[in-house]
């Protein structure tokens, strides 16, 4: 089996390109990584791959934010509704966490986040939600 087949698929939904680049560099050794920066590009990527886990920025450019995308994902009747989602936001108020959890994220982290904390949250959420172990 090749690495591409054995690695889980991760979609990083983030509108800051520097953050995208950093996360790609950080996750690419253990995941097949794709990125997008808006709801429009999210749906394009979704047509190409079935993702195992997503890092969902709450604030995105365009007509929909990460909460709206997450609610849409959770309301679907296909395999996408069970994807593991780690919400990520610069907004750190308790209400922001509540809104994200209510929308359907499995885990919620605030920026800035230490890379080891983010990695652990993604791996743990993927294990709990989809029973996929990242080696």
DSSP file (Angstrom, degrees, kcal/mol; ACC not computed):
  #  RESIDUE AA STRUCTURE BP1 BP2  ACC     N-H-->O    O-->H-N    N-H-->O    O-->H-N    TCO  KAPPA ALPHA  PHI   PSI    X-CA   Y-CA   Z-CA
    1    1 A X              0   0    0      0, 0.0     2,-0.1     0, 0.0     0, 0.0   0.000 360.0 360.0 360.0 141.0    0.0    0.0    0.0
    2    2 A X     >  -     0   0    0      1,-0.1     4,-1.9     5,-0.0     3,-0.4  -0.459 360.0-109.5 -85.3 163.7    1.2    3.5   -0.7
    3    3 A X  H  > S+     0   0    0      1,-0.2     4,-2.8     2,-0.2    -1,-0.1   0.887 117.3  59.2 -57.9 -39.7    1.3    6.3    1.8
    4    4 A X  H  4 S+     0   0    0      1,-0.2    -1,-0.2     2,-0.2    28,-0.1   0.869 108.3  45.2 -60.5 -35.6   -1.6    8.1    0.0
    5    5 A X  H  4 S+     0   0    0     -3,-0.4    -1,-0.2     1,-0.2    -2,-0.2   0.896 117.9  41.7 -74.4 -39.9   -3.8    5.1    0.5
    6    6 A X  H  < S+     0   0    0     -4,-1.9     2,-0.2     2,-0.1    -2,-0.2   0.751  97.2  85.9 -83.7 -23.8   -2.9    4.5    4.1
    7    7 A X  S  < S-     0   0    0     -4,-2.8    24,-0.2    -5,-0.2     2,-0.1  -0.549  82.6-116.6 -77.6 140.4   -2.9    8.1    5.3
    8    8 A X  E     -a   31   0A   0     22,-0.6    24,-2.8    -2,-0.2     2,-0.5  -0.377  30.7-110.1 -68.8 156.0   -6.2    9.7    6.3
    9    9 A X  E     -a   32   0A   0     41,-0.2    43,-1.9    22,-0.2    44,-1.9  -0.790  34.0-169.7 -92.6 127.1   -7.5   12.6    4.3
   10   10 A X  E     -ab  33  53A   0     22,-3.1    24,-2.3    -2,-0.5     2,-0.5  -0.963   7.8-162.0-118.3 129.4   -7.5   16.0    6.0
   11   11 A X  E     -ab  34  54A   0     42,-2.1    44,-2.3    -2,-0.4     2,-0.7  -0.962   6.3-156.7-110.5 123.8   -9.2   19.1    4.7
   12   12 A X  E     -ab  35  55A   0     22,-2.7    24,-2.2    -2,-0.5     2,-0.9  -0.891   4.3-166.8-100.0 112.1   -8.0   22.5    6.1
   13   13 A X  E     +ab  36  56A   0     42,-3.1    44,-2.9    -2,-0.7     2,-0.3  -0.849  35.3 135.9-101.4  98.4  -10.8   25.1    5.7
   14   14 A X        -     0   0    0     22,-2.4    22,-0.1    -2,-0.9    46,-0.1  -0.989  46.0-156.5-151.2 129.3   -8.9   28.3    6.5
   15   15 A X  S    S+     0   0    0     44,-0.5     2,-0.7    -2,-0.3    22,-0.1   0.509  74.7  87.2 -92.1  -2.8   -8.9   31.7    4.8
   16   16 A X     >  -     0   0    0      1,-0.1     4,-2.3     2,-0.0     5,-0.1  -0.867  65.1-157.7 -96.1 116.2   -5.5   32.8    6.0
   17   17 A X  H  > S+     0   0    0     -2,-0.7     4,-2.6     1,-0.2     5,-0.2   0.810  90.6  55.1 -68.4 -30.5   -2.9   31.5    3.5
   18   18 A X  H  > S+     0   0    0      2,-0.2     4,-2.4     1,-0.2    -1,-0.2   0.923 110.0  47.0 -66.0 -42.7    0.0   31.6    5.9
   19   19 A X  H  > S+     0   0    0      2,-0.2     4,-2.6     1,-0.2    -2,-0.2   0.906 111.6  52.0 -63.1 -41.2   -2.0   29.5    8.4
   20   20 A X  H  X S+     0   0    0     -4,-2.3     4,-2.6     2,-0.2    -2,-0.2   0.953 110.4  47.7 -57.6 -50.3   -2.9   27.1    5.5
   21   21 A X  H  X S+     0   0    0     -4,-2.6     4,-2.3     1,-0.2    -2,-0.2   0.909 112.2  49.2 -60.2 -44.2    0.8   26.8    4.5
   22   22 A X  H  X S+     0   0    0     -4,-2.4     4,-2.3     1,-0.2    -1,-0.2   0.942 112.5  47.2 -61.0 -47.5    1.9   26.1    8.1
   23   23 A X  H  X S+     0   0    0     -4,-2.6     4,-2.6     1,-0.2     5,-0.2   0.884 110.0  52.8 -65.0 -37.9   -0.7   23.5    8.7
   24   24 A X  H  X S+     0   0    0     -4,-2.6     4,-2.1    -5,-0.2    -1,-0.2   0.952 111.4  46.8 -60.3 -48.0    0.0   21.7    5.4
   25   25 A X  H  < S+     0   0    0     -4,-2.3     4,-0.3     1,-0.2    -2,-0.2   0.896 115.8  46.4 -60.0 -39.8    3.7   21.5    6.4
   26   26 A X  H  < S+     0   0    0     -4,-2.3     3,-0.2    -5,-0.2    -1,-0.2   0.862 121.5  32.9 -72.9 -37.6    2.8   20.3    9.8
   27   27 A X  H >X S+     0   0    0     -4,-2.6     3,-1.7    -5,-0.2     4,-1.7   0.640  91.8  89.2 -96.7 -16.1    0.3   17.6    8.9
   28   28 A X  T 3< S+     0   0    0     -4,-2.1    -1,-0.2     1,-0.3    -2,-0.1   0.699  79.7  62.3 -65.7 -19.2    1.6   16.3    5.5
   29   29 A X  T 34 S+     0   0    0     -4,-0.3    -1,-0.3    -3,-0.2    -2,-0.1   0.778 120.1  24.1 -74.3 -22.7    3.8   13.6    7.0
   30   30 A X  T <4 S+     0   0    0     -3,-1.7   -22,-0.6    -4,-0.1     2,-0.3   0.514 124.1  43.8-117.0  -9.6    0.8   11.8    8.5
   31   31 A X  E  < S-a    8   0A   0     -4,-1.7     2,-0.7   -24,-0.2   -22,-0.2  -0.944  74.4-118.7-135.6 153.4   -2.2   13.0    6.4
   32   32 A X  E     -a    9   0A   0    -24,-2.8   -22,-3.1    -2,-0.3     2,-0.4  -0.882  50.1-155.6 -83.4 117.1   -3.1   13.5    2.8
   33   33 A X  E     +a   10   0A   0     -2,-0.7     2,-0.3   -24,-0.2   -22,-0.2  -0.841  25.1 171.7-112.5 133.7   -3.8   17.3    3.0
   34   34 A X  E     -a   11   0A   0    -24,-2.3   -22,-2.7    -2,-0.4     2,-0.3  -0.928  15.1-155.4-126.7 155.8   -6.0   19.6    1.0
   35   35 A X  E     +a   12   0A   0     -2,-0.3     2,-0.3   -24,-0.2   -22,-0.2  -0.925  13.6 174.3-130.4 156.8   -6.9   23.2    1.7
   36   36 A X  E     -a   13   0A   0    -24,-2.2   -22,-2.4    -2,-0.3     3,-0.1  -0.967  19.8-153.4-153.2 163.3   -9.7   25.6    0.8
   37   37 A X  S    S+     0   0    0     -2,-0.3    24,-0.9   -24,-0.2     2,-0.3   0.369  70.9  19.3-123.3   4.1  -10.5   29.1    1.9
   38   38 A X  B  > S-e   61   0B   0     22,-0.1     4,-2.1     1,-0.1    24,-0.1  -0.965  82.3 -93.5-161.9 171.3  -14.3   29.5    1.5
   39   39 A X  H  > S+     0   0    0     22,-0.6     4,-2.2    25,-0.4     5,-0.2   0.898 122.0  55.8 -61.5 -39.4  -17.6   27.7    1.3
   40   40 A X  H  > S+     0   0    0      1,-0.2     4,-1.2     2,-0.2    -1,-0.2   0.937 111.8  40.3 -60.4 -47.8  -17.3   27.8   -2.5
   41   41 A X  H  > S+     0   0    0      1,-0.2     4,-2.4     2,-0.2    -1,-0.2   0.797 109.6  62.4 -74.1 -26.1  -13.9   26.1   -2.6
   42   42 A X  H  X S+     0   0    0     -4,-2.1     4,-2.5     1,-0.2    -2,-0.2   0.950 104.4  46.6 -58.8 -49.1  -15.0   23.7    0.2
   43   43 A X  H  X S+     0   0    0     -4,-2.2     4,-1.0     1,-0.2    -1,-0.2   0.817 110.5  53.4 -68.0 -29.0  -17.7   22.3   -2.1
   44   44 A X  H  X S+     0   0    0     -4,-1.2     4,-0.6    -5,-0.2     3,-0.5   0.940 111.9  44.5 -66.2 -47.0  -15.3   22.0   -5.0
   45   45 A X  H >X S+     0   0    0     -4,-2.4     4,-1.9     1,-0.2     3,-1.3   0.879 107.2  60.3 -64.0 -37.7  -12.8   20.0   -2.8
   46   46 A X  H 3< S+     0   0    0     -4,-2.5    -1,-0.2     1,-0.3    -2,-0.2   0.805  98.6  57.8 -62.0 -30.0  -15.6   17.9   -1.4
   47   47 A X  H 3< S+     0   0    0     -4,-1.0    -1,-0.3    -3,-0.5    -2,-0.2   0.749 110.5  44.1 -70.3 -23.0  -16.4   16.7   -4.9
   48   48 A X  H << S+     0   0    0     -3,-1.3     2,-0.3    -4,-0.6    -2,-0.2   0.839 118.6  24.2 -92.7 -37.7  -12.9   15.4   -5.3
   49   49 A X     <  -     0   0    0     -4,-1.9     2,-0.7   -40,-0.0    -1,-0.2  -0.922  61.0-132.2-132.6 152.9  -12.2   13.6   -2.0
   50   50 A X        -     0   0    0     -2,-0.3     2,-0.2    -3,-0.1   -41,-0.2  -0.931  38.7-149.3 -97.4 109.6  -14.0   11.9    0.9
   51   51 A X        -     0   0    0     -2,-0.7   -41,-0.2     1,-0.1     3,-0.1  -0.567  18.7-160.7 -86.8 144.4  -12.3   13.5    3.9
   52   52 A X  S    S+     0   0    0    -43,-1.9    32,-2.0     1,-0.3     2,-0.3   0.792  78.3   9.4 -86.7 -34.0  -11.8   11.7    7.2
   53   53 A X  E     -bc  10  84A   0    -44,-1.9   -42,-2.1    30,-0.2     2,-0.4  -0.991  63.5-159.6-149.3 149.5  -11.2   14.9    9.2
   54   54 A X  E     -bc  11  85A   0     30,-2.5    32,-3.1    -2,-0.3     2,-0.6  -0.986  15.7-147.0-132.6 143.4  -11.5   18.7    8.8
   55   55 A X  E     -bc  12  86A   0    -44,-2.3   -42,-3.1    -2,-0.4     2,-0.7  -0.965  29.1-161.4-102.0 115.6  -10.0   21.6   10.5
   56   56 A X  E     -bc  13  87A   0     30,-2.8    32,-2.6    -2,-0.6     2,-0.2  -0.867  10.0-150.9-110.4 107.0  -12.8   24.2   10.2
   57   57 A X  E     - c   0  88A   0    -44,-2.9    32,-0.2    -2,-0.7     9,-0.2  -0.550  10.9-146.4 -67.7 137.8  -11.9   27.9   10.7
   58   58 A X  S    S+     0   0    0     30,-2.2     8,-2.4    -2,-0.2     2,-0.7   0.891  84.0  58.0 -77.4 -39.4  -15.1   29.6   12.0
   59   59 A X  S    S+     0   0    0     29,-0.3   -44,-0.5     6,-0.2     2,-0.3  -0.835  71.9 164.0 -96.4 117.3  -14.5   32.9   10.2
   60   60 A X        -     0   0    0     -2,-0.7     2,-0.1     2,-0.1   -22,-0.1  -0.904  39.0-106.6-129.3 156.8  -14.2   32.5    6.4
   61   61 A X  B    S+e   38   0B   0    -24,-0.9   -22,-0.6    -2,-0.3     3,-0.3  -0.480  81.1  37.8 -75.2 154.7  -14.4   34.8    3.4
   62   62 A X  S    S-     0   0    0      1,-0.2    -2,-0.1    -2,-0.1   -24,-0.0  -0.578 109.5 -44.3 103.6-166.5  -17.5   34.6    1.3
   63   63 A X  S    S+     0   0    0     -2,-0.2     2,-0.4     2,-0.0    -1,-0.2   0.703 117.0  49.5 -80.1 -21.9  -21.2   34.2    2.0
   64   64 A X        -     0   0    0     -3,-0.3   -25,-0.4     4,-0.0     2,-0.2  -0.924  67.2-149.5-123.4 144.6  -20.9   31.3    4.6
   65   65 A X     >  -     0   0    0     -2,-0.4     4,-2.1    -6,-0.1    -6,-0.2  -0.462  40.3 -92.4 -99.1 179.9  -18.8   30.9    7.7
   66   66 A X  H  > S+     0   0    0     -8,-2.4     4,-2.3     1,-0.2    -8,-0.2   0.793 123.6  57.3 -64.0 -29.3  -17.4   27.7    9.2
   67   67 A X  H  > S+     0   0    0     -9,-0.6     4,-2.6     2,-0.2    -1,-0.2   0.920 107.3  47.5 -67.4 -42.8  -20.5   27.3   11.5
   68   68 A X  H  > S+     0   0    0      2,-0.2     4,-2.3   -10,-0.2    -2,-0.2   0.917 112.8  48.6 -63.9 -42.9  -22.8   27.4    8.5
   69   69 A X  H  X S+     0   0    0     -4,-2.1     4,-2.6     2,-0.2    -1,-0.2   0.926 111.6  50.3 -62.2 -43.6  -20.7   24.8    6.6
   70   70 A X  H  X S+     0   0    0     -4,-2.3     4,-2.5     1,-0.2    -2,-0.2   0.919 109.3  50.4 -62.3 -44.0  -20.6   22.6    9.7
   71   71 A X  H  X S+     0   0    0     -4,-2.6     4,-1.3     1,-0.2    -1,-0.2   0.913 111.2  49.6 -60.4 -41.5  -24.4   22.7   10.2
   72   72 A X  H  < S+     0   0    0     -4,-2.3     4,-0.5     2,-0.2     3,-0.3   0.916 110.4  50.4 -63.1 -42.6  -24.8   21.8    6.5
   73   73 A X  H >< S+     0   0    0     -4,-2.6     3,-1.3     1,-0.2    -2,-0.2   0.939 111.0  48.4 -59.2 -47.7  -22.4   18.9    6.9
   74   74 A X  H 3< S+     0   0    0     -4,-2.5    -1,-0.2    29,-0.3    -2,-0.2   0.722 108.1  54.9 -68.9 -21.9  -24.2   17.6    9.9
   75   75 A X  T 3< S+     0   0    0     -4,-1.3    -1,-0.3    -3,-0.3    -2,-0.2   0.494  87.3 106.2 -90.3  -2.6  -27.6   17.8    8.3
   76   76 A X    <   -     0   0    0     -3,-1.3    -3,-0.0    -4,-0.5    -4,-0.0  -0.243  65.5-141.0 -73.1 163.9  -26.6   15.7    5.3
   77   77 A X  S    S+     0   0    0      4,-0.0     2,-0.2     3,-0.0    -1,-0.1  -0.196  74.0  73.8-117.0  39.2  -27.7   12.1    4.7
   78   78 A X  S >  S-     0   0    0      0, 0.0     3,-1.3     0, 0.0     4,-0.3  -0.702 102.4 -74.4-135.9-170.1  -24.4   10.8    3.3
   79   79 A X  G >  S+     0   0    0      1,-0.3     3,-1.2    -2,-0.2     4,-0.1   0.726 118.3  71.1 -64.3 -21.8  -21.0    9.8    4.5
   80   80 A X  G >  S+     0   0    0      1,-0.2     3,-1.9     2,-0.2    -1,-0.3   0.814  82.8  69.8 -65.4 -30.0  -20.0   13.4    4.9
   81   81 A X  G <  S+     0   0    0     -3,-1.3    -1,-0.2     1,-0.3    -2,-0.2   0.735  98.4  51.4 -62.7 -20.4  -22.2   13.9    7.9
   82   82 A X  G <  S+     0   0    0     -3,-1.2    -1,-0.3    -4,-0.3    -2,-0.2   0.295  78.7 127.4-100.3   9.2  -19.9   11.7   10.0
   83   83 A X    <   -     0   0    0     -3,-1.9     2,-0.4   -10,-0.1   -30,-0.2  -0.364  66.9-112.4 -64.4 145.3  -16.6   13.5    9.2
   84   84 A X  E     -c   53   0A   0    -32,-2.0   -30,-2.5   -33,-0.1     2,-0.5  -0.658  36.8-164.5 -78.7 132.0  -14.6   14.5   12.2
   85   85 A X  E     -c   54   0A   0     -2,-0.4    21,-2.7   -32,-0.2    22,-1.3  -0.976  15.8-167.4-128.4 124.5  -14.5   18.3   12.6
   86   86 A X  E     -cd  55 107A   0    -32,-3.1   -30,-2.8    -2,-0.5     2,-0.2  -0.946  20.7-146.1-105.3 113.7  -12.1   20.3   14.7
   87   87 A X  E     -cd  56 108A   0     20,-3.3    22,-2.6    -2,-0.6     2,-0.4  -0.575  15.3-169.8 -80.2 143.0  -13.3   23.9   14.9
   88   88 A X  E     +cd  57 109A   0    -32,-2.6   -30,-2.2    -2,-0.2     2,-0.3  -0.998  12.4 161.1-137.9 129.6  -10.7   26.7   15.1
   89   89 A X  E     - d   0 110A   0     20,-1.8    22,-3.0    -2,-0.4   -32,-0.0  -0.997  45.2-141.1-150.3 150.8  -11.4   30.3   15.8
   90   90 A X  S    S+     0   0    0     -2,-0.3     2,-0.6    20,-0.2    20,-0.1   0.564  85.5  94.0 -81.5 -11.0   -9.7   33.5   16.9
   91   91 A X        +     0   0    0      1,-0.1    -2,-0.1     5,-0.1   -33,-0.0  -0.749  52.2 178.3 -87.4 119.0  -12.8   34.2   19.0
   92   92 A X        +     0   0    0     -2,-0.6     2,-0.1     4,-0.1    -1,-0.1   0.218  33.0 121.5-111.7  14.0  -12.3   32.9   22.5
   93   93 A X  S >> S-     0   0    0      1,-0.1     4,-1.5     4,-0.0     3,-0.9  -0.477  72.1-117.4 -76.4 150.2  -15.5   33.8   24.3
   94   94 A X  H 3> S+     0   0    0      1,-0.3     4,-2.4     2,-0.2     5,-0.2   0.851 115.6  59.2 -54.2 -35.3  -17.5   30.9   25.9
   95   95 A X  H 3> S+     0   0    0      1,-0.2     4,-2.7     2,-0.2    -1,-0.3   0.859 100.8  55.4 -63.4 -34.8  -20.4   31.8   23.6
   96   96 A X  H <> S+     0   0    0     -3,-0.9     4,-2.2     2,-0.2    -1,-0.2   0.919 109.1  46.6 -64.3 -42.9  -18.2   31.2   20.5
   97   97 A X  H  X S+     0   0    0     -4,-1.5     4,-2.7     2,-0.2     5,-0.2   0.932 112.4  50.4 -63.1 -45.6  -17.4   27.7   21.8
   98   98 A X  H  X S+     0   0    0     -4,-2.4     4,-2.6     1,-0.2    -2,-0.2   0.919 110.7  49.1 -58.7 -45.3  -21.0   27.0   22.5
   99   99 A X  H  X S+     0   0    0     -4,-2.7     4,-1.8     1,-0.2    -1,-0.2   0.900 112.6  48.0 -62.4 -41.1  -22.1   28.1   19.0
  100  100 A X  H  X>S+     0   0    0     -4,-2.2     5,-2.0     2,-0.2     4,-1.2   0.917 113.0  46.9 -67.0 -43.1  -19.4   25.9   17.4
  101  101 A X  H  <5S+     0   0    0     -4,-2.7     3,-0.4     1,-0.2    -2,-0.2   0.902 111.9  51.1 -65.9 -40.2  -20.3   22.9   19.5
  102  102 A X  H  <5S+     0   0    0     -4,-2.6    -1,-0.2    -5,-0.2    -2,-0.2   0.854 105.3  56.7 -64.9 -34.3  -24.0   23.5   18.7
  103  103 A X  H  <5S-     0   0    0     -4,-1.8   -29,-0.3    -5,-0.2    -1,-0.2   0.792 128.0 -97.1 -68.3 -27.0  -23.2   23.7   15.0
  104  104 A X  T  <5 +     0   0    0     -4,-1.2    -3,-0.2    -3,-0.4   -19,-0.2   0.547  67.9 149.8 125.1   8.9  -21.6   20.2   15.2
  105  105 A X      < -     0   0    0     -5,-2.0    -1,-0.2     1,-0.1   -19,-0.2  -0.420  38.5-146.9 -68.2 151.9  -17.9   20.5   15.6
  106  106 A X  S    S+     0   0    0    -21,-2.7     2,-0.3     1,-0.3   -20,-0.2   0.737  82.1  13.7 -88.8 -25.7  -16.4   17.6   17.6
  107  107 A X  E     -d   86   0A   0    -22,-1.3   -20,-3.3    -7,-0.1     2,-0.4  -0.980  68.0-152.6-147.1 150.5  -13.6   19.7   19.1
  108  108 A X  E     +d   87   0A   0     -2,-0.3     2,-0.3   -22,-0.2   -20,-0.2  -0.990  14.9 175.4-134.1 126.0  -13.1   23.5   19.4
  109  109 A X  E     -d   88   0A   0    -22,-2.6   -20,-1.8    -2,-0.4     2,-0.4  -0.918  20.3-135.2-125.4 152.5   -9.8   25.3   19.7
  110  110 A X  E     -d   89   0A   0     -2,-0.3     2,-0.3   -22,-0.2   -20,-0.2  -0.851  35.9 -81.4-109.6 147.2   -8.9   29.0   19.8
  111  111 A X  S    S+     0   0    0    -22,-3.0     2,-0.1    -2,-0.4     3,-0.0  -0.627 106.7  48.7 -84.8 147.3   -6.1   30.7   17.9
  112  112 A X  S    S+     0   0    0     -2,-0.3     2,-0.4     1,-0.0    -2,-0.2   0.592  80.2 172.2 -73.6 148.2   -3.3   31.0   18.5
  113  113 A X        -     0   0    0     -2,-0.1     2,-0.1    -4,-0.1    -2,-0.1  -0.977  36.2-112.6-126.1 137.2   -3.0   27.3   19.2
  114  114 A X     >  -     0   0    0     -2,-0.4     4,-2.3     1,-0.1     3,-0.5  -0.424  27.8-123.7 -66.3 140.3    0.2   25.4   19.8
  115  115 A X  H  > S+     0   0    0      1,-0.3     4,-2.6     2,-0.2     5,-0.2   0.840 110.4  52.3 -58.5 -36.1    1.0   23.0   16.9
  116  116 A X  H  > S+     0   0    0      2,-0.2     4,-2.4     1,-0.2    -1,-0.3   0.867 109.1  50.2 -68.8 -35.1    1.2   20.0   19.2
  117  117 A X  H  > S+     0   0    0     -3,-0.5     4,-2.2     2,-0.2    -2,-0.2   0.918 112.5  46.9 -67.4 -43.7   -2.2   20.8   20.7
  118  118 A X  H  X S+     0   0    0     -4,-2.3     4,-2.3     2,-0.2    -2,-0.2   0.932 113.3  48.4 -63.2 -46.4   -3.8   21.1   17.2
  119  119 A X  H  X S+     0   0    0     -4,-2.6     4,-2.6     1,-0.2     5,-0.2   0.933 112.3  48.7 -59.8 -46.8   -2.2   17.9   16.0
  120  120 A X  H  X S+     0   0    0     -4,-2.4     4,-2.7     1,-0.2     5,-0.2   0.885 110.7  51.2 -62.2 -39.0   -3.3   16.0   19.2
  121  121 A X  H  X S+     0   0    0     -4,-2.2     4,-2.4     2,-0.2     5,-0.2   0.909 111.9  46.6 -65.3 -41.8   -6.9   17.4   18.8
  122  122 A X  H  X S+     0   0    0     -4,-2.3     4,-2.3     2,-0.2    -2,-0.2   0.943 115.9  44.4 -65.0 -48.1   -7.1   16.3   15.1
  123  123 A X  H  X S+     0   0    0     -4,-2.6     4,-2.1     2,-0.2    -2,-0.2   0.919 116.2  46.3 -64.1 -44.6   -5.7   12.8   15.8
  124  124 A X  H  X S+     0   0    0     -4,-2.7     4,-2.6    -5,-0.2     5,-0.2   0.909 113.0  48.9 -66.5 -42.7   -7.9   12.3   18.9
  125  125 A X  H  X S+     0   0    0     -4,-2.4     4,-2.8    -5,-0.2     5,-0.3   0.906 111.4  50.1 -64.0 -41.3  -11.0   13.5   17.2
  126  126 A X  H  X S+     0   0    0     -4,-2.3     4,-2.2    -5,-0.2     6,-1.2   0.895 111.8  48.3 -63.7 -40.4  -10.4   11.3   14.2
  127  127 A X  H  X S+     0   0    0     -4,-2.1     4,-1.2     4,-0.2    -2,-0.2   0.933 116.7  41.9 -65.6 -45.9   -9.8    8.3   16.5
  128  128 A X  H  < S+     0   0    0     -4,-2.6    -2,-0.2     2,-0.2    -1,-0.2   0.908 122.8  37.3 -68.0 -42.8  -13.0    9.0   18.5
  129  129 A X  H  < S+     0   0    0     -4,-2.8    -3,-0.2    -5,-0.2    -2,-0.2   0.885 136.6  13.0 -81.4 -40.4  -15.3    9.8   15.6
  130  130 A X  H  < S-     0   0    0     -4,-2.2    -3,-0.2    -5,-0.3    -2,-0.2   0.382  92.5-120.6-121.7   2.1  -14.1    7.4   12.8
  131  131 A X     <  +     0   0    0     -4,-1.2     2,-0.5    -5,-0.4    -4,-0.2   0.868  61.8 148.0  56.7  38.8  -11.9    4.9   14.7
  132  132 A X        -     0   0    0     -6,-1.2     2,-0.5    -9,-0.1    -1,-0.2  -0.923  36.5-151.6-106.7 125.9   -8.9    5.8   12.6
  133  133 A X        -     0   0    0     -2,-0.5     2,-0.6    -3,-0.1    -9,-0.1  -0.846   4.3-148.3-100.2 127.5   -5.5    5.6   14.2
  134  134 A X              0   0    0     -2,-0.5  -103,-0.1   -11,-0.1  -127,-0.1  -0.858 360.0 360.0 -96.5 122.8   -2.8    7.9   13.0
  135  135 A X              0   0    0     -2,-0.6    -1,-0.1  -105,-0.1  -128,-0.0   0.413 360.0 360.0 -95.1 360.0    0.6    6.3   13.3
